[in-house]
Amino acid sequence: MAKVISTLFISADGVAEINPDWHFPYFDENMGRAVGEDYDTADVLLIGRETYDSFAGAWPDREAAGGDDAPFAKQLGDVRKVVVSRQPLEFSWRNSELIKGDLLDAVTSLKADAGIRGILIPGSISVVQQLLAAGLVDELRLLVHPVAARKGRRLFDDGDAPYHLRMTATEAFPTGVIRVIYSPTEAPAKVGYDEVKDQVPGGK
């Protein structure tokens, strides 16, 4: 089964809607390497309409300009891009297609496709939220910035049940950014204060 990986720039208070004012001051070669590693996992990008419009409005021109970011722009252009949208789209960026049918059914089919190695979701908060709720996200790859954004859309929406996560990797960058990779996991056994009181300071 292909992995579904969500990759997000996120603030310390959980805001995943990027503001360039708090994001770009922390972008360095370490973050660039991490982003490259995330994109190298995927044959398919799964992106929401807003993310697609943002990418398609920038990366083809950057590829054509031939600057330092042109190789990455070409990589984005070459990869298959599946776009989640309720409205029909006319695509100008190569290798782009509209998702077919229901999101959850389509992602389940993509995961089961033997020809697909990995499915990466950059940004696209609403898509990630729906797939988390359905148990279809295999990894959350977060680049946690040392800033409390205090406004903007957060990754985790309100709900009745918590999401339990298993940390599989961490890395701290000199900028203070922390790269953390989580996988969804089962909830731990229920424990109350009486079971942990011997662990408090001074406990025996």
N, CA and C atoms as a LAMMPS dump frame, in Angstrom:
ITEM: TIMESTEP
0
ITEM: NUMBER OF ATOMS
612
ITEM: BOX BOUNDS ff ff ff
-5.0000000000000000e+02 5.0000000000000000e+02
-5.0000000000000000e+02 5.0000000000000000e+02
-5.0000000000000000e+02 5.0000000000000000e+02
ITEM: ATOMS id mol type element x y z
1 1 1 N 0.843 -1.199 0
2 1 2 C 0 0 0
3 1 3 C 0.882 1.255 0
4 2 1 N 0.52 2.205 -0.836
5 2 2 C 1.243 3.47 -0.861
6 2 3 C 0.956 4.252 0.412
7 3 1 N 1.963 4.953 0.918
8 3 2 C 1.784 5.782 2.096
9 3 3 C 1.181 7.124 1.713
10 4 1 N 0.295 7.619 2.573
11 4 2 C -0.199 8.986 2.459
12 4 3 C 0.532 9.823 3.507
13 5 1 N 1.282 10.816 3.044
14 5 2 C 2.106 11.636 3.925
15 5 3 C 1.667 13.084 3.821
16 6 1 N 1.357 13.678 4.962
17 6 2 C 1.039 15.103 5.033
18 6 3 C 2.281 15.858 5.469
19 7 1 N 2.635 16.911 4.735
20 7 2 C 3.78 17.728 5.118
21 7 3 C 3.324 19.171 5.277
22 8 1 N 3.649 19.762 6.426
23 8 2 C 3.126 21.089 6.755
24 8 3 C 4.167 21.928 7.475
25 9 1 N 4.209 23.208 7.132
26 9 2 C 4.872 24.208 7.955
27 9 3 C 3.86 24.636 9.009
28 10 1 N 4.272 24.67 10.262
29 10 2 C 3.302 24.906 11.329
30 10 3 C 3.959 25.719 12.435
31 11 1 N 3.169 26.553 13.1
32 11 2 C 3.679 27.36 14.206
33 11 3 C 3.606 26.567 15.505
34 12 1 N 4.239 27.093 16.54
35 12 2 C 4.254 26.397 17.828
36 12 3 C 2.862 26.278 18.432
37 13 1 N 1.938 27.168 18.046
38 13 2 C 0.573 27.075 18.564
39 13 3 C -0.371 26.396 17.575
40 14 1 N 0.186 25.666 16.622
41 14 2 C -0.621 24.779 15.79
42 14 3 C -1.209 25.386 14.533
43 15 1 N -0.843 26.628 14.191
44 15 2 C -1.354 27.252 12.975
45 15 3 C -0.599 26.702 11.765
46 16 1 N -1.351 26.159 10.815
47 16 2 C -0.749 25.585 9.615
48 16 3 C -1.05 26.407 8.368
49 17 1 N -1.745 27.508 8.541
50 17 2 C -1.983 28.446 7.44
51 17 3 C -0.802 29.407 7.403
52 18 1 N 0.049 29.267 6.403
53 18 2 C 1.334 29.956 6.416
54 18 3 C 1.155 31.461 6.246
55 19 1 N 1.871 32.196 7.067
56 19 2 C 2.071 33.63 6.875
57 19 3 C 3.546 33.82 6.541
58 20 1 N 3.862 34.382 5.381
59 20 2 C 5.277 34.544 5.012
60 20 3 C 6.095 35.276 6.07
61 21 1 N 5.448 36.158 6.845
62 21 2 C 6.185 36.921 7.849
63 21 3 C 6.782 36.036 8.924
64 22 1 N 6.082 34.929 9.277
65 22 2 C 6.669 34.049 10.295
66 22 3 C 7.316 32.802 9.702
67 23 1 N 7.089 32.539 8.431
68 23 2 C 7.668 31.335 7.824
69 23 3 C 9.068 31.563 7.245
70 24 1 N 9.208 32.516 6.348
71 24 2 C 10.454 32.634 5.583
72 24 3 C 11.686 32.989 6.425
73 25 1 N 11.564 33.735 7.526
74 25 2 C 12.767 33.986 8.329
75 25 3 C 13.425 32.713 8.868
76 26 1 N 12.687 31.605 8.9
77 26 2 C 13.222 30.353 9.439
78 26 3 C 13.601 29.345 8.353
79 27 1 N 13.424 29.732 7.095
80 27 2 C 13.744 28.802 6.004
81 27 3 C 15.244 28.845 5.745
82 28 1 N 15.899 27.708 5.904
83 28 2 C 17.337 27.608 5.653
84 28 3 C 17.619 26.31 4.913
85 29 1 N 18.901 25.984 4.768
86 29 2 C 19.258 24.779 4.005
87 29 3 C 18.754 23.501 4.671
88 30 1 N 18.61 23.523 6
89 30 2 C 18.091 22.34 6.689
90 30 3 C 16.625 22.105 6.346
91 31 1 N 15.851 23.184 6.351
92 31 2 C 14.455 23.044 5.984
93 31 3 C 14.32 22.659 4.513
94 32 1 N 15.176 23.254 3.67
95 32 2 C 15.153 22.89 2.262
96 32 3 C 15.428 21.41 2.053
97 33 1 N 16.391 20.874 2.802
98 33 2 C 16.691 19.442 2.713
99 33 3 C 15.502 18.598 3.152
100 34 1 N 14.867 19.002 4.256
101 34 2 C 13.715 18.249 4.768
102 34 3 C 12.573 18.254 3.759
103 35 1 N 12.317 19.415 3.167
104 35 2 C 11.263 19.503 2.156
105 35 3 C 11.588 18.595 0.977
106 36 1 N 12.845 18.609 0.537
107 36 2 C 13.249 17.742 -0.572
108 36 3 C 13.059 16.276 -0.252
109 37 1 N 13.392 15.885 0.982
110 37 2 C 13.203 14.49 1.381
111 37 3 C 11.728 14.095 1.363
112 38 1 N 10.872 15.017 1.791
113 38 2 C 9.439 14.72 1.775
114 38 3 C 8.939 14.523 0.351
115 39 1 N 9.315 15.417 -0.544
116 39 2 C 8.838 15.317 -1.925
117 39 3 C 9.428 14.104 -2.639
118 40 1 N 10.603 13.676 -2.239
119 40 2 C 11.216 12.505 -2.878
120 40 3 C 10.49 11.207 -2.524
121 41 1 N 9.591 11.242 -1.542
122 41 2 C 8.853 10.025 -1.171
123 41 3 C 7.686 9.742 -2.113
124 42 1 N 7.331 10.711 -2.967
125 42 2 C 6.02 10.654 -3.613
126 42 3 C 6.074 10.569 -5.129
127 43 1 N 5.121 9.818 -5.697
128 43 2 C 4.858 9.86 -7.136
129 43 3 C 3.624 10.68 -7.437
130 44 1 N 2.833 10.969 -6.39
131 44 2 C 1.572 11.698 -6.557
132 44 3 C 1.511 12.802 -5.508
133 45 1 N 1.156 14.019 -5.955
134 45 2 C 0.798 15.083 -5.029
135 45 3 C -0.719 15.161 -4.969
136 46 1 N -1.258 15.137 -3.768
137 46 2 C -2.691 15.294 -3.551
138 46 3 C -2.893 16.662 -2.909
139 47 1 N -3.574 17.579 -3.612
140 47 2 C -3.643 18.942 -3.128
141 47 3 C -5.04 19.524 -3.303
142 48 1 N -5.392 20.397 -2.37
143 48 2 C -6.655 21.104 -2.458
144 48 3 C -6.599 22.207 -3.505
145 49 1 N -7.753 22.751 -3.811
146 49 2 C -7.872 23.76 -4.86
147 49 3 C -7.02 24.997 -4.55
148 50 1 N -7.072 25.492 -3.322
149 50 2 C -6.309 26.696 -2.989
150 50 3 C -4.81 26.456 -3.106
151 51 1 N -4.344 25.316 -2.617
152 51 2 C -2.924 25.002 -2.732
153 51 3 C -2.522 24.853 -4.196
154 52 1 N -3.376 24.2 -4.975
155 52 2 C -3.067 24.052 -6.399
156 52 3 C -2.96 25.417 -7.075
157 53 1 N -3.914 26.288 -6.823
158 53 2 C -3.876 27.613 -7.449
159 53 3 C -2.605 28.364 -7.071
160 54 1 N -2.196 28.239 -5.81
161 54 2 C -0.974 28.892 -5.353
162 54 3 C 0.251 28.318 -6.058
163 55 1 N 0.338 26.991 -6.11
164 55 2 C 1.481 26.335 -6.757
165 55 3 C 1.519 26.638 -8.25
166 56 1 N 0.363 26.467 -8.906
167 56 2 C 0.311 26.644 -10.361
168 56 3 C 0.55 28.091 -10.762
169 57 1 N 0.283 29.016 -9.836
170 57 2 C 0.52 30.418 -10.122
171 57 3 C 1.966 30.839 -9.948
172 58 1 N 2.802 29.949 -9.426
173 58 2 C 4.187 30.322 -9.137
174 58 3 C 5.222 29.399 -9.772
175 59 1 N 5.073 28.08 -9.591
176 59 2 C 6.159 27.169 -9.947
177 59 3 C 6.413 27.032 -11.447
178 60 1 N 5.415 27.035 -12.323
179 60 2 C 5.756 26.99 -13.751
180 60 3 C 6.611 28.172 -14.192
181 61 1 N 6.318 29.369 -13.68
182 61 2 C 7.129 30.541 -14.023
183 61 3 C 8.536 30.417 -13.466
184 62 1 N 8.672 29.843 -12.275
185 62 2 C 10 29.667 -11.688
186 62 3 C 10.812 28.645 -12.466
187 63 1 N 10.143 27.613 -12.954
188 63 2 C 10.839 26.64 -13.796
189 63 3 C 11.331 27.305 -15.07
190 64 1 N 10.465 28.105 -15.693
191 64 2 C 10.834 28.775 -16.941
192 64 3 C 11.943 29.803 -16.736
193 65 1 N 11.982 30.415 -15.542
194 65 2 C 12.993 31.443 -15.281
195 65 3 C 14.39 30.87 -15.139
196 66 1 N 14.49 29.582 -14.79
197 66 2 C 15.798 28.926 -14.726
198 66 3 C 16.671 29.349 -13.572
199 67 1 N 16.09 29.832 -12.49
200 67 2 C 16.866 30.254 -11.333
201 67 3 C 17.27 29.096 -10.441
202 68 1 N 17.707 29.433 -9.223
203 68 2 C 18.174 28.407 -8.288
204 68 3 C 17.095 27.386 -7.957
205 69 1 N 15.838 27.806 -7.987
206 69 2 C 14.747 26.909 -7.63
207 69 3 C 14.132 26.192 -8.829
208 70 1 N 14.733 26.367 -10.025
209 70 2 C 14.174 25.749 -11.231
210 70 3 C 14.169 24.218 -11.179
211 71 1 N 15.214 23.553 -10.656
212 71 2 C 15.158 22.079 -10.594
213 71 3 C 13.996 21.571 -9.741
214 72 1 N 13.751 22.221 -8.606
215 72 2 C 12.614 21.807 -7.78
216 72 3 C 11.301 22.12 -8.484
217 73 1 N 11.251 23.254 -9.173
218 73 2 C 10.047 23.601 -9.93
219 73 3 C 9.77 22.568 -11.006
220 74 1 N 10.823 22.081 -11.643
221 74 2 C 10.649 21.042 -12.669
222 74 3 C 10.143 19.75 -12.039
223 75 1 N 10.69 19.397 -10.865
224 75 2 C 10.224 18.202 -10.161
225 75 3 C 8.731 18.295 -9.872
226 76 1 N 8.283 19.465 -9.431
227 76 2 C 6.86 19.654 -9.165
228 76 3 C 6.037 19.557 -10.45
229 77 1 N 6.57 20.096 -11.518
230 77 2 C 5.853 20.018 -12.785
231 77 3 C 5.746 18.611 -13.311
232 78 1 N 6.787 17.817 -13.1
233 78 2 C 6.819 16.455 -13.65
234 78 3 C 5.944 15.475 -12.871
235 79 1 N 5.735 15.73 -11.578
236 79 2 C 5.011 14.768 -10.759
237 79 3 C 3.511 14.825 -11.072
238 80 1 N 2.848 13.718 -10.878
239 80 2 C 1.391 13.67 -11.057
240 80 3 C 0.716 14.434 -9.93
241 81 1 N -0.202 15.315 -10.3
242 81 2 C -0.894 16.157 -9.32
243 81 3 C -2.397 15.878 -9.39
244 82 1 N -2.951 15.392 -8.278
245 82 2 C -4.381 15.095 -8.188
246 82 3 C -4.999 16.174 -7.308
247 83 1 N -5.953 16.906 -7.87
248 83 2 C -6.48 18.102 -7.224
249 83 3 C -7.891 17.833 -6.694
250 84 1 N -8.107 18.205 -5.438
251 84 2 C -9.407 18.053 -4.795
252 84 3 C -10.178 19.361 -4.961
253 85 1 N -11.271 19.314 -5.694
254 85 2 C -12.072 20.511 -5.923
255 85 3 C -13.511 20.107 -6.2
256 86 1 N -14.45 20.905 -5.676
257 86 2 C -15.868 20.648 -5.954
258 86 3 C -16.28 21.224 -7.302
259 87 1 N -15.437 22.083 -7.872
260 87 2 C -15.75 22.728 -9.143
261 87 3 C -14.856 22.173 -10.25
262 88 1 N -15.368 22.112 -11.484
263 88 2 C -14.517 21.702 -12.611
264 88 3 C -13.366 22.693 -12.783
265 89 1 N -12.244 22.184 -13.239
266 89 2 C -11.061 23.029 -13.423
267 89 3 C -10.504 22.844 -14.828
268 90 1 N -9.927 23.908 -15.34
269 90 2 C -9.135 23.82 -16.568
270 90 3 C -7.68 23.98 -16.159
271 91 1 N -6.911 22.945 -16.406
272 91 2 C -5.537 22.924 -15.914
273 91 3 C -4.568 23.47 -16.959
274 92 1 N -3.696 24.349 -16.512
275 92 2 C -2.633 24.868 -17.375
276 92 3 C -1.269 24.281 -17.005
277 93 1 N -1.177 23.659 -15.834
278 93 2 C 0.081 23.062 -15.357
279 93 3 C 0.073 21.591 -15.713
280 94 1 N 1.14 21.129 -16.293
281 94 2 C 1.185 19.754 -16.806
282 94 3 C 1.005 18.732 -15.681
283 95 1 N 0.545 17.562 -16.083
284 95 2 C 0.371 16.415 -15.176
285 95 3 C -0.605 16.701 -14.032
286 96 1 N -1.601 17.529 -14.304
287 96 2 C -2.622 17.846 -13.3
288 96 3 C -3.948 17.228 -13.705
289 97 1 N -4.679 16.74 -12.7
290 97 2 C -5.981 16.116 -12.967
291 97 3 C -6.895 16.338 -11.786
292 98 1 N -8.185 16.325 -12.05
293 98 2 C -9.186 16.477 -10.997
294 98 3 C -9.449 15.122 -10.36
295 99 1 N -9.589 15.115 -9.027
296 99 2 C -9.876 13.862 -8.342
297 99 3 C -11.194 13.292 -8.864
298 100 1 N -11.248 11.996 -8.963
299 100 2 C -12.436 11.329 -9.501
300 100 3 C -13.303 10.833 -8.344
301 101 1 N -14.531 11.353 -8.252
302 101 2 C -15.467 10.87 -7.254
303 101 3 C -15.167 11.367 -5.853
304 102 1 N -15.623 10.6 -4.889
305 102 2 C -15.487 10.923 -3.474
306 102 3 C -14.024 10.908 -3.037
307 103 1 N -13.643 11.873 -2.198
308 103 2 C -12.247 11.99 -1.759
309 103 3 C -11.755 10.711 -1.093
310 104 1 N -12.508 10.188 -0.141
311 104 2 C -12.042 9.028 0.619
312 104 3 C -11.922 7.799 -0.28
313 105 1 N -12.883 7.61 -1.166
314 105 2 C -12.809 6.482 -2.102
315 105 3 C -11.615 6.629 -3.038
316 106 1 N -11.389 7.852 -3.517
317 106 2 C -10.285 8.082 -4.453
318 106 3 C -8.935 7.84 -3.782
319 107 1 N -8.788 8.304 -2.548
320 107 2 C -7.514 8.113 -1.842
321 107 3 C -7.301 6.637 -1.514
322 108 1 N -8.356 5.942 -1.14
323 108 2 C -8.246 4.503 -0.899
324 108 3 C -7.77 3.788 -2.156
325 109 1 N -8.278 4.185 -3.305
326 109 2 C -7.859 3.578 -4.576
327 109 3 C -6.408 3.915 -4.897
328 110 1 N -6.013 5.152 -4.651
329 110 2 C -4.617 5.538 -4.893
330 110 3 C -3.673 4.744 -4.003
331 111 1 N -4.041 4.576 -2.736
332 111 2 C -3.196 3.811 -1.817
333 111 3 C -3.032 2.364 -2.274
334 112 1 N -4.065 1.823 -2.899
335 112 2 C -4.048 0.416 -3.315
336 112 3 C -3.412 0.217 -4.681
337 113 1 N -3.073 1.297 -5.37
338 113 2 C -2.49 1.211 -6.71
339 113 3 C -1.037 0.743 -6.605
340 114 1 N -0.749 -0.423 -7.168
341 114 2 C 0.598 -0.996 -7.059
342 114 3 C 1.647 -0.145 -7.764
343 115 1 N 1.227 0.716 -8.661
344 115 2 C 2.178 1.558 -9.38
345 115 3 C 2.535 2.842 -8.664
346 116 1 N 1.937 3.081 -7.492
347 116 2 C 2.181 4.307 -6.735
348 116 3 C 2.983 3.98 -5.485
349 117 1 N 4.08 4.696 -5.319
350 117 2 C 4.961 4.486 -4.171
351 117 3 C 4.541 5.316 -2.965
352 118 1 N 4.135 6.555 -3.221
353 118 2 C 3.764 7.434 -2.12
354 118 3 C 2.901 8.578 -2.597
355 119 1 N 2.06 9.081 -1.691
356 119 2 C 1.135 10.17 -1.967
357 119 3 C 1.439 11.271 -0.963
358 120 1 N 1.855 12.421 -1.445
359 120 2 C 2.233 13.526 -0.567
360 120 3 C 1.168 14.607 -0.618
361 121 1 N 0.782 15.104 0.563
362 121 2 C -0.168 16.203 0.658
363 121 3 C 0.573 17.414 1.23
364 122 1 N 1.003 18.346 0.386
365 122 2 C 1.612 19.571 0.911
366 122 3 C 0.527 20.583 1.257
367 123 1 N 0.576 21.124 2.469
368 123 2 C -0.454 22.081 2.858
369 123 3 C -1.829 21.445 2.841
370 124 1 N -2.796 22.122 2.182
371 124 2 C -4.132 21.549 1.938
372 124 3 C -4.784 21.082 3.244
373 125 1 N -4.958 22.006 4.179
374 125 2 C -5.39 21.667 5.531
375 125 3 C -6.709 20.912 5.54
376 126 1 N -7.691 21.361 4.764
377 126 2 C -8.999 20.706 4.797
378 126 3 C -8.923 19.27 4.298
379 127 1 N -8.075 19.022 3.295
380 127 2 C -7.895 17.659 2.791
381 127 3 C -7.291 16.782 3.884
382 128 1 N -6.266 17.297 4.547
383 128 2 C -5.612 16.534 5.621
384 128 3 C -6.596 16.238 6.748
385 129 1 N -7.399 17.215 7.123
386 129 2 C -8.359 17.007 8.206
387 129 3 C -9.352 15.898 7.872
388 130 1 N -9.836 15.889 6.635
389 130 2 C -10.785 14.844 6.236
390 130 3 C -10.132 13.466 6.245
391 131 1 N -8.89 13.395 5.782
392 131 2 C -8.221 12.091 5.718
393 131 3 C -7.777 11.611 7.095
394 132 1 N -7.416 12.531 7.975
395 132 2 C -7.118 12.143 9.353
396 132 3 C -8.353 11.536 10.018
397 133 1 N -9.493 12.188 9.834
398 133 2 C -10.728 11.698 10.442
399 133 3 C -11.1 10.314 9.919
400 134 1 N -10.714 10.023 8.667
401 134 2 C -11.035 8.729 8.062
402 134 3 C -9.947 7.689 8.29
403 135 1 N -8.874 8.058 8.971
404 135 2 C -7.784 7.113 9.236
405 135 3 C -6.946 6.787 8.015
406 136 1 N -6.853 7.715 7.072
407 136 2 C -6.13 7.437 5.827
408 136 3 C -4.759 8.108 5.743
409 137 1 N -4.37 8.845 6.772
410 137 2 C -3.042 9.465 6.791
411 137 3 C -2.065 8.532 7.495
412 138 1 N -0.953 8.243 6.826
413 138 2 C 0.052 7.345 7.404
414 138 3 C 1.128 8.087 8.173
415 139 1 N 1.446 9.318 7.756
416 139 2 C 2.46 10.107 8.445
417 139 3 C 2.092 11.581 8.398
418 140 1 N 2.367 12.263 9.509
419 140 2 C 2.351 13.72 9.57
420 140 3 C 3.794 14.177 9.704
421 141 1 N 4.267 14.955 8.734
422 141 2 C 5.625 15.492 8.778
423 141 3 C 5.524 16.998 8.998
424 142 1 N 5.833 17.423 10.202
425 142 2 C 5.629 18.81 10.601
426 142 3 C 6.966 19.517 10.793
427 143 1 N 7.04 20.731 10.269
428 143 2 C 8.18 21.607 10.515
429 143 3 C 7.673 22.714 11.438
430 144 1 N 7.935 22.518 12.729
431 144 2 C 7.363 23.374 13.769
432 144 3 C 8.267 24.592 13.971
433 145 1 N 7.732 25.774 13.666
434 145 2 C 8.486 27.019 13.772
435 145 3 C 8.423 27.554 15.207
436 146 1 N 9.49 28.182 15.681
437 146 2 C 9.505 28.686 17.063
438 146 3 C 8.794 30.035 17.169
439 147 1 N 7.517 30.033 16.821
440 147 2 C 6.726 31.253 16.868
441 147 3 C 5.278 30.859 17.151
442 148 1 N 4.597 31.658 17.965
443 148 2 C 3.154 31.488 18.163
444 148 3 C 2.451 32.445 17.21
445 149 1 N 1.861 31.917 16.17
446 149 2 C 1.262 32.756 15.135
447 149 3 C 0.055 33.529 15.655
448 150 1 N -0.722 32.916 16.539
449 150 2 C -1.854 33.543 17.224
450 150 3 C -3.07 33.776 16.338
451 151 1 N -2.948 33.594 15.062
452 151 2 C -4.114 33.671 14.181
453 151 3 C -3.829 32.834 12.943
454 152 1 N -4.901 32.372 12.321
455 152 2 C -4.765 31.513 11.153
456 152 3 C -5.372 30.146 11.427
457 153 1 N -5.531 29.394 10.379
458 153 2 C -6.195 28.096 10.473
459 153 3 C -5.265 27.058 11.08
460 154 1 N -5.779 26.304 12.017
461 154 2 C -4.974 25.29 12.696
462 154 3 C -5.136 23.932 12.022
463 155 1 N -4.135 23.08 12.223
464 155 2 C -4.173 21.75 11.619
465 155 3 C -5.305 20.915 12.202
466 156 1 N -5.398 20.872 13.508
467 156 2 C -6.359 19.978 14.152
468 156 3 C -7.643 20.733 14.462
469 157 1 N -8.741 20.244 13.912
470 157 2 C -10.026 20.868 14.142
471 157 3 C -10.655 20.319 15.423
472 158 1 N -11.777 20.904 15.827
473 158 2 C -12.491 20.424 17.011
474 158 3 C -13.169 19.09 16.695
475 159 1 N -13.156 18.198 17.653
476 159 2 C -13.8 16.903 17.463
477 159 3 C -14.012 16.219 18.786
478 160 1 N -14.723 15.116 18.755
479 160 2 C -15.072 14.414 19.983
480 160 3 C -13.954 13.529 20.518
481 161 1 N -13.099 13.03 19.622
482 161 2 C -12.071 12.07 20.043
483 161 3 C -10.678 12.596 19.696
484 162 1 N -9.705 12.395 20.577
485 162 2 C -8.347 12.837 20.277
486 162 3 C -7.695 11.946 19.226
487 163 1 N -6.722 12.513 18.521
488 163 2 C -5.86 11.72 17.642
489 163 3 C -4.608 11.354 18.435
490 164 1 N -4.32 10.08 18.538
491 164 2 C -3.103 9.64 19.21
492 164 3 C -2.025 9.4 18.166
493 165 1 N -0.804 9.869 18.475
494 165 2 C 0.29 9.86 17.511
495 165 3 C 1.521 9.201 18.117
496 166 1 N 2.254 8.507 17.264
497 166 2 C 3.538 7.918 17.654
498 166 3 C 4.645 8.686 16.939
499 167 1 N 5.574 9.238 17.705
500 167 2 C 6.684 9.975 17.118
501 167 3 C 7.7 8.985 16.552
502 168 1 N 8.031 9.14 15.265
503 168 2 C 8.993 8.227 14.644
504 168 3 C 10.339 8.879 14.371
505 169 1 N 10.391 10.219 14.347
506 169 2 C 11.674 10.905 14.123
507 169 3 C 11.549 12.358 14.542
508 170 1 N 12.647 12.913 15.026
509 170 2 C 12.719 14.348 15.316
510 170 3 C 14.094 14.86 14.918
511 171 1 N 14.131 16.155 14.59
512 171 2 C 15.398 16.806 14.286
513 171 3 C 15.234 18.287 14.605
514 172 1 N 16.191 18.854 15.35
515 172 2 C 16.162 20.278 15.675
516 172 3 C 17.151 21.013 14.78
517 173 1 N 16.691 22.091 14.158
518 173 2 C 17.533 22.897 13.282
519 173 3 C 18.112 24.08 14.063
520 174 1 N 19.237 24.641 13.62
521 174 2 C 19.829 25.798 14.315
522 174 3 C 18.898 26.999 14.418
523 175 1 N 17.932 27.117 13.507
524 175 2 C 16.98 28.224 13.551
525 175 3 C 15.972 28.088 14.684
526 176 1 N 15.909 26.931 15.318
527 176 2 C 14.892 26.663 16.326
528 176 3 C 13.713 25.88 15.792
529 177 1 N 13.667 25.674 14.473
530 177 2 C 12.627 24.836 13.882
531 177 3 C 12.859 23.39 14.297
532 178 1 N 11.785 22.685 14.613
533 178 2 C 11.855 21.266 14.943
534 178 3 C 11.107 20.491 13.87
535 179 1 N 11.788 19.536 13.28
536 179 2 C 11.13 18.63 12.347
537 179 3 C 10.689 17.397 13.123
538 180 1 N 9.402 17.11 13.075
539 180 2 C 8.877 15.953 13.805
540 180 3 C 7.985 15.154 12.868
541 181 1 N 8.158 13.852 12.902
542 181 2 C 7.364 12.953 12.078
543 181 3 C 6.54 12.066 13.006
544 182 1 N 5.228 12.084 12.788
545 182 2 C 4.292 11.294 13.579
546 182 3 C 3.574 10.292 12.683
547 183 1 N 3.225 9.163 13.28
548 183 2 C 2.314 8.211 12.658
549 183 3 C 1.13 8.009 13.593
550 184 1 N -0.075 7.929 13.059
551 184 2 C -1.227 7.634 13.916
552 184 3 C -1.051 6.29 14.625
553 185 1 N -1.539 6.205 15.843
554 185 2 C -1.405 4.976 16.606
555 185 3 C -2.634 4.791 17.491
556 186 1 N -2.727 3.624 18.119
557 186 2 C -3.84 3.347 19.014
558 186 3 C -3.72 4.165 20.292
559 187 1 N -4.837 4.428 20.923
560 187 2 C -4.835 5.145 22.194
561 187 3 C -4.157 4.3 23.267
562 188 1 N -3.421 4.93 24.17
563 188 2 C -2.838 4.167 25.277
564 188 3 C -3.921 3.699 26.235
565 189 1 N -3.555 2.773 27.1
566 189 2 C -4.498 2.317 28.114
567 189 3 C -4.88 3.477 29.026
568 190 1 N -6.112 3.458 29.522
569 190 2 C -6.561 4.518 30.409
570 190 3 C -5.794 4.475 31.72
571 191 1 N -5.331 5.643 32.126
572 191 2 C -4.562 5.766 33.36
573 191 3 C -5.063 6.995 34.101
574 192 1 N -5.225 6.868 35.409
575 192 2 C -5.619 7.996 36.239
576 192 3 C -4.496 8.411 37.169
577 193 1 N -4.758 9.421 37.975
578 193 2 C -3.72 9.946 38.86
579 193 3 C -3.192 8.888 39.822
580 194 1 N -4.056 8.038 40.319
581 194 2 C -3.619 7.039 41.292
582 194 3 C -2.546 6.124 40.708
583 195 1 N -2.594 5.909 39.384
584 195 2 C -1.604 5.022 38.758
585 195 3 C -0.264 5.705 38.514
586 196 1 N -0.219 7.031 38.569
587 196 2 C 1.04 7.724 38.251
588 196 3 C 1.573 8.548 39.426
589 197 1 N 0.883 8.537 40.562
590 197 2 C 1.285 9.427 41.641
591 197 3 C 2.669 9.113 42.198
592 198 1 N 3.129 7.855 41.992
593 198 2 C 4.47 7.53 42.462
594 198 3 C 5.556 8.107 41.538
595 199 1 N 5.138 8.709 40.429
596 199 2 C 6.098 9.307 39.485
597 199 3 C 6.244 10.812 39.676
598 200 1 N 5.401 11.414 40.497
599 200 2 C 5.5 12.859 40.714
600 200 3 C 6.769 13.173 41.503
601 201 1 N 7.254 14.427 41.44
602 201 2 C 8.472 14.747 42.204
603 201 3 C 8.32 14.387 43.674
604 202 1 N 9.307 13.67 44.156
605 202 2 C 9.276 13.223 45.545
606 202 3 C 8.534 11.93 45.755
607 203 1 N 7.912 11.403 44.676
608 203 2 C 7.191 10.146 44.812
609 203 3 C 8.147 8.977 44.986
610 204 1 N 7.643 7.891 45.504
611 204 2 C 8.498 6.726 45.76
612 204 3 C 8.115 5.593 44.816
